[in-house]
Amino acid sequence: MNKKPIKYSEAMEELNSILRDLESERIDVDEVSLKVKRATELIKVCREKIEHTELEVRKIVKEFDKDTSKSEAKE
């Protein structure tokens, strides 16, 4: 079954919810490992999204710098 990719903001919201549950000690001990496992999955997703975004931004800036250099050389 293919899951819809989760947005960064949704992942962070779910992580915060898990953290609140763990801090409040409201969850059953049997759920703790499931919550921690889900949290690590969400952290991985967030890291991947941040890394991808960072690469995209660097690419955009590099292209911008290249275009700016060409414009300045023509002047």
Distance bins in CASP14 RR format, pairs under 12 A and 6 or more apart:
PFRMAT RR
TARGET T0000
AUTHOR 0000-0000-0000
RMODE 2
METHOD distances of the structure
MODEL  1
3 10 0 0 0 0 0 1 0 0 0 0 0
3 41 0 0 0 0 0 1 0 0 0 0 0
3 45 0 0 0 0 0 1 0 0 0 0 0
4 10 0 0 0 0 1 0 0 0 0 0 0
5 11 0 0 0 0 1 0 0 0 0 0 0
5 45 0 0 0 0 1 0 0 0 0 0 0
5 48 0 0 0 0 0 1 0 0 0 0 0
5 49 0 0 0 0 1 0 0 0 0 0 0
5 52 0 0 0 0 0 1 0 0 0 0 0
6 12 0 0 0 0 1 0 0 0 0 0 0
6 13 0 0 0 0 1 0 0 0 0 0 0
6 14 1 0 0 1 0 0 0 0 0 0 0
6 15 0 0 0 0 0 1 0 0 0 0 0
6 38 0 0 0 0 0 1 0 0 0 0 0
6 41 0 0 0 0 1 0 0 0 0 0 0
6 42 1 0 0 1 0 0 0 0 0 0 0
6 44 0 0 0 0 0 1 0 0 0 0 0
6 45 1 0 0 1 0 0 0 0 0 0 0
6 46 0 0 0 0 1 0 0 0 0 0 0
6 48 0 0 0 0 0 1 0 0 0 0 0
6 49 0 0 0 0 1 0 0 0 0 0 0
7 13 0 0 0 0 1 0 0 0 0 0 0
7 14 0 0 0 0 0 1 0 0 0 0 0
7 42 0 0 0 0 0 1 0 0 0 0 0
7 45 0 0 0 0 1 0 0 0 0 0 0
7 46 0 0 0 0 0 1 0 0 0 0 0
7 49 0 0 0 0 1 0 0 0 0 0 0
8 14 0 0 0 0 0 1 0 0 0 0 0
8 15 0 0 0 0 0 1 0 0 0 0 0
8 42 0 0 0 0 1 0 0 0 0 0 0
8 43 0 0 0 0 0 1 0 0 0 0 0
8 45 1 0 0 1 0 0 0 0 0 0 0
8 46 1 0 0 1 0 0 0 0 0 0 0
8 47 0 0 0 0 0 1 0 0 0 0 0
8 48 0 0 0 0 1 0 0 0 0 0 0
8 49 1 0 1 0 0 0 0 0 0 0 0
8 50 1 0 0 1 0 0 0 0 0 0 0
8 51 0 0 0 0 0 1 0 0 0 0 0
8 52 0 0 0 0 0 1 0 0 0 0 0
8 53 0 0 0 0 1 0 0 0 0 0 0
9 15 0 0 0 0 0 1 0 0 0 0 0
9 16 0 0 0 0 0 1 0 0 0 0 0
9 42 0 0 0 0 0 1 0 0 0 0 0
9 45 0 0 0 0 0 1 0 0 0 0 0
9 46 0 0 0 0 1 0 0 0 0 0 0
9 49 0 0 0 0 0 1 0 0 0 0 0
10 16 0 0 0 0 0 1 0 0 0 0 0
10 17 0 0 0 0 0 1 0 0 0 0 0
10 42 0 0 0 0 1 0 0 0 0 0 0
10 45 0 0 0 0 1 0 0 0 0 0 0
10 46 0 0 0 0 0 1 0 0 0 0 0
10 49 0 0 0 0 0 1 0 0 0 0 0
11 17 0 0 0 0 0 1 0 0 0 0 0
11 18 0 0 0 0 0 1 0 0 0 0 0
11 38 0 0 0 0 0 1 0 0 0 0 0
11 39 0 0 0 0 1 0 0 0 0 0 0
11 40 0 0 0 0 0 1 0 0 0 0 0
11 41 0 0 0 0 1 0 0 0 0 0 0
11 42 1 0 1 0 0 0 0 0 0 0 0
11 43 0 0 0 0 1 0 0 0 0 0 0
11 44 0 0 0 0 1 0 0 0 0 0 0
11 45 1 0 1 0 0 0 0 0 0 0 0
11 46 1 0 1 0 0 0 0 0 0 0 0
11 47 0 0 0 0 0 1 0 0 0 0 0
11 48 0 0 0 0 0 1 0 0 0 0 0
11 49 1 0 0 1 0 0 0 0 0 0 0
11 50 0 0 0 0 0 1 0 0 0 0 0
12 18 0 0 0 0 0 1 0 0 0 0 0
12 19 0 0 0 0 0 1 0 0 0 0 0
12 39 0 0 0 0 0 1 0 0 0 0 0
12 42 1 0 0 1 0 0 0 0 0 0 0
12 43 0 0 0 0 1 0 0 0 0 0 0
12 45 0 0 0 0 1 0 0 0 0 0 0
12 46 1 0 0 1 0 0 0 0 0 0 0
12 47 0 0 0 0 0 1 0 0 0 0 0
12 49 0 0 0 0 0 1 0 0 0 0 0
12 50 0 0 0 0 0 1 0 0 0 0 0
13 19 0 0 0 0 0 1 0 0 0 0 0
13 20 0 0 0 0 0 1 0 0 0 0 0
13 42 0 0 0 0 1 0 0 0 0 0 0
13 46 0 0 0 0 0 1 0 0 0 0 0
14 20 0 0 0 0 0 1 0 0 0 0 0
14 21 0 0 0 0 0 1 0 0 0 0 0
14 35 0 0 0 0 0 1 0 0 0 0 0
14 38 1 0 0 1 0 0 0 0 0 0 0
14 39 0 0 0 0 1 0 0 0 0 0 0
14 41 0 0 0 0 1 0 0 0 0 0 0
14 42 1 0 1 0 0 0 0 0 0 0 0
14 43 0 0 0 0 0 1 0 0 0 0 0
14 45 0 0 0 0 1 0 0 0 0 0 0
14 46 0 0 0 0 0 1 0 0 0 0 0
15 21 0 0 0 0 0 1 0 0 0 0 0
15 22 0 0 0 0 0 1 0 0 0 0 0
15 35 0 0 0 0 0 1 0 0 0 0 0
15 36 0 0 0 0 0 1 0 0 0 0 0
15 38 0 0 0 0 1 0 0 0 0 0 0
15 39 1 0 1 0 0 0 0 0 0 0 0
15 40 0 0 0 0 1 0 0 0 0 0 0
15 41 0 0 0 0 1 0 0 0 0 0 0
15 42 1 0 1 0 0 0 0 0 0 0 0
15 43 1 0 0 1 0 0 0 0 0 0 0
15 44 0 0 0 0 0 1 0 0 0 0 0
15 45 0 0 0 0 1 0 0 0 0 0 0
15 46 1 0 0 1 0 0 0 0 0 0 0
15 47 0 0 0 0 0 1 0 0 0 0 0
16 22 0 0 0 0 0 1 0 0 0 0 0
16 23 0 0 0 0 0 1 0 0 0 0 0
16 39 0 0 0 0 0 1 0 0 0 0 0
16 42 0 0 0 0 0 1 0 0 0 0 0
16 46 0 0 0 0 0 1 0 0 0 0 0
17 23 0 0 0 0 0 1 0 0 0 0 0
17 24 0 0 0 0 0 1 0 0 0 0 0
17 26 0 0 0 0 0 1 0 0 0 0 0
17 27 0 0 0 0 0 1 0 0 0 0 0
17 35 0 0 0 0 1 0 0 0 0 0 0
17 38 0 0 0 0 0 1 0 0 0 0 0
17 39 0 0 0 0 1 0 0 0 0 0 0
17 42 0 0 0 0 0 1 0 0 0 0 0
18 24 0 0 0 0 0 1 0 0 0 0 0
18 26 0 0 0 0 0 1 0 0 0 0 0
18 27 0 0 0 0 1 0 0 0 0 0 0
18 31 0 0 0 0 0 1 0 0 0 0 0
18 32 0 0 0 0 0 1 0 0 0 0 0
18 34 0 0 0 0 1 0 0 0 0 0 0
18 35 1 0 1 0 0 0 0 0 0 0 0
18 36 0 0 0 0 1 0 0 0 0 0 0
18 37 0 0 0 0 0 1 0 0 0 0 0
18 38 1 0 0 1 0 0 0 0 0 0 0
18 39 1 0 1 0 0 0 0 0 0 0 0
18 40 0 0 0 0 0 1 0 0 0 0 0
18 41 0 0 0 0 0 1 0 0 0 0 0
18 42 1 0 0 1 0 0 0 0 0 0 0
18 43 0 0 0 0 0 1 0 0 0 0 0
19 27 0 0 0 0 0 1 0 0 0 0 0
19 35 0 0 0 0 1 0 0 0 0 0 0
19 36 0 0 0 0 0 1 0 0 0 0 0
19 38 0 0 0 0 0 1 0 0 0 0 0
19 39 1 0 0 1 0 0 0 0 0 0 0
19 42 0 0 0 0 0 1 0 0 0 0 0
19 43 0 0 0 0 0 1 0 0 0 0 0
20 26 0 0 0 0 1 0 0 0 0 0 0
20 27 0 0 0 0 0 1 0 0 0 0 0
20 35 0 0 0 0 0 1 0 0 0 0 0
20 39 0 0 0 0 0 1 0 0 0 0 0
21 27 1 0 1 0 0 0 0 0 0 0 0
21 28 0 0 0 0 0 1 0 0 0 0 0
21 31 0 0 0 0 1 0 0 0 0 0 0
21 32 0 0 0 0 1 0 0 0 0 0 0
21 34 0 0 0 0 0 1 0 0 0 0 0
21 35 1 0 0 1 0 0 0 0 0 0 0
21 36 0 0 0 0 0 1 0 0 0 0 0
21 38 0 0 0 0 0 1 0 0 0 0 0
21 39 0 0 0 0 0 1 0 0 0 0 0
22 28 0 0 0 0 0 1 0 0 0 0 0
22 29 0 0 0 0 0 1 0 0 0 0 0
22 31 0 0 0 0 1 0 0 0 0 0 0
22 32 1 0 0 1 0 0 0 0 0 0 0
22 33 0 0 0 0 0 1 0 0 0 0 0
22 34 0 0 0 0 0 1 0 0 0 0 0
22 35 1 0 0 1 0 0 0 0 0 0 0
22 36 1 0 0 1 0 0 0 0 0 0 0
22 38 0 0 0 0 0 1 0 0 0 0 0
22 39 0 0 0 0 1 0 0 0 0 0 0
23 35 0 0 0 0 0 1 0 0 0 0 0
24 35 0 0 0 0 0 1 0 0 0 0 0
25 31 0 0 0 0 0 1 0 0 0 0 0
25 32 0 0 0 0 1 0 0 0 0 0 0
25 35 0 0 0 0 0 1 0 0 0 0 0
26 32 0 0 0 0 0 1 0 0 0 0 0
26 35 0 0 0 0 0 1 0 0 0 0 0
27 33 0 0 0 0 0 1 0 0 0 0 0
27 34 0 0 0 0 1 0 0 0 0 0 0
27 35 1 0 0 1 0 0 0 0 0 0 0
27 36 0 0 0 0 0 1 0 0 0 0 0
27 38 0 0 0 0 0 1 0 0 0 0 0
28 34 0 0 0 0 1 0 0 0 0 0 0
28 35 0 0 0 0 0 1 0 0 0 0 0
29 35 0 0 0 0 0 1 0 0 0 0 0
29 36 0 0 0 0 0 1 0 0 0 0 0
31 37 0 0 0 0 0 1 0 0 0 0 0
31 38 0 0 0 0 1 0 0 0 0 0 0
31 39 0 0 0 0 0 1 0 0 0 0 0
32 38 0 0 0 0 0 1 0 0 0 0 0
32 39 0 0 0 0 0 1 0 0 0 0 0
33 39 0 0 0 0 0 1 0 0 0 0 0
33 40 0 0 0 0 0 1 0 0 0 0 0
34 40 0 0 0 0 0 1 0 0 0 0 0
34 41 0 0 0 0 0 1 0 0 0 0 0
35 41 0 0 0 0 0 1 0 0 0 0 0
35 42 0 0 0 0 0 1 0 0 0 0 0
36 42 0 0 0 0 0 1 0 0 0 0 0
36 43 0 0 0 0 0 1 0 0 0 0 0
37 43 0 0 0 0 0 1 0 0 0 0 0
37 44 0 0 0 0 0 1 0 0 0 0 0
38 44 0 0 0 0 0 1 0 0 0 0 0
38 45 0 0 0 0 0 1 0 0 0 0 0
39 45 0 0 0 0 0 1 0 0 0 0 0
39 46 0 0 0 0 0 1 0 0 0 0 0
40 46 0 0 0 0 0 1 0 0 0 0 0
40 47 0 0 0 0 0 1 0 0 0 0 0
41 47 0 0 0 0 0 1 0 0 0 0 0
41 48 0 0 0 0 0 1 0 0 0 0 0
42 48 0 0 0 0 0 1 0 0 0 0 0
42 49 0 0 0 0 0 1 0 0 0 0 0
43 49 0 0 0 0 0 1 0 0 0 0 0
43 50 0 0 0 0 0 1 0 0 0 0 0
44 50 0 0 0 0 0 1 0 0 0 0 0
44 51 0 0 0 0 0 1 0 0 0 0 0
45 51 0 0 0 0 0 1 0 0 0 0 0
45 52 0 0 0 0 0 1 0 0 0 0 0
46 52 0 0 0 0 0 1 0 0 0 0 0
46 53 0 0 0 0 0 1 0 0 0 0 0
47 53 0 0 0 0 0 1 0 0 0 0 0
47 54 0 0 0 0 0 1 0 0 0 0 0
48 54 0 0 0 0 0 1 0 0 0 0 0
48 55 0 0 0 0 0 1 0 0 0 0 0
49 55 0 0 0 0 0 1 0 0 0 0 0
49 56 0 0 0 0 0 1 0 0 0 0 0
50 56 0 0 0 0 0 1 0 0 0 0 0
50 57 0 0 0 0 0 1 0 0 0 0 0
51 57 0 0 0 0 0 1 0 0 0 0 0
51 58 0 0 0 0 0 1 0 0 0 0 0
52 58 0 0 0 0 0 1 0 0 0 0 0
52 59 0 0 0 0 0 1 0 0 0 0 0
53 59 0 0 0 0 0 1 0 0 0 0 0
53 60 0 0 0 0 0 1 0 0 0 0 0
54 60 0 0 0 0 0 1 0 0 0 0 0
54 61 0 0 0 0 0 1 0 0 0 0 0
55 61 0 0 0 0 0 1 0 0 0 0 0
55 62 0 0 0 0 0 1 0 0 0 0 0
56 62 0 0 0 0 0 1 0 0 0 0 0
56 63 0 0 0 0 0 1 0 0 0 0 0
57 63 0 0 0 0 0 1 0 0 0 0 0
57 64 0 0 0 0 0 1 0 0 0 0 0
58 64 0 0 0 0 0 1 0 0 0 0 0
58 65 0 0 0 0 0 1 0 0 0 0 0
59 65 0 0 0 0 0 1 0 0 0 0 0
59 66 0 0 0 0 0 1 0 0 0 0 0
60 66 0 0 0 0 0 1 0 0 0 0 0
60 67 0 0 0 0 0 1 0 0 0 0 0
61 67 0 0 0 0 0 1 0 0 0 0 0
61 68 0 0 0 0 0 1 0 0 0 0 0
62 68 0 0 0 0 0 1 0 0 0 0 0
62 69 0 0 0 0 0 1 0 0 0 0 0
63 69 0 0 0 0 0 1 0 0 0 0 0
63 70 0 0 0 0 0 1 0 0 0 0 0
64 70 0 0 0 0 0 1 0 0 0 0 0
64 71 0 0 0 0 0 1 0 0 0 0 0
65 71 0 0 0 0 0 1 0 0 0 0 0
65 72 0 0 0 0 0 1 0 0 0 0 0
66 72 0 0 0 0 0 1 0 0 0 0 0
66 73 0 0 0 0 0 1 0 0 0 0 0
67 73 0 0 0 0 0 1 0 0 0 0 0
67 74 0 0 0 0 0 1 0 0 0 0 0
68 74 0 0 0 0 0 1 0 0 0 0 0
68 75 0 0 0 0 0 1 0 0 0 0 0
69 75 0 0 0 0 0 1 0 0 0 0 0
END
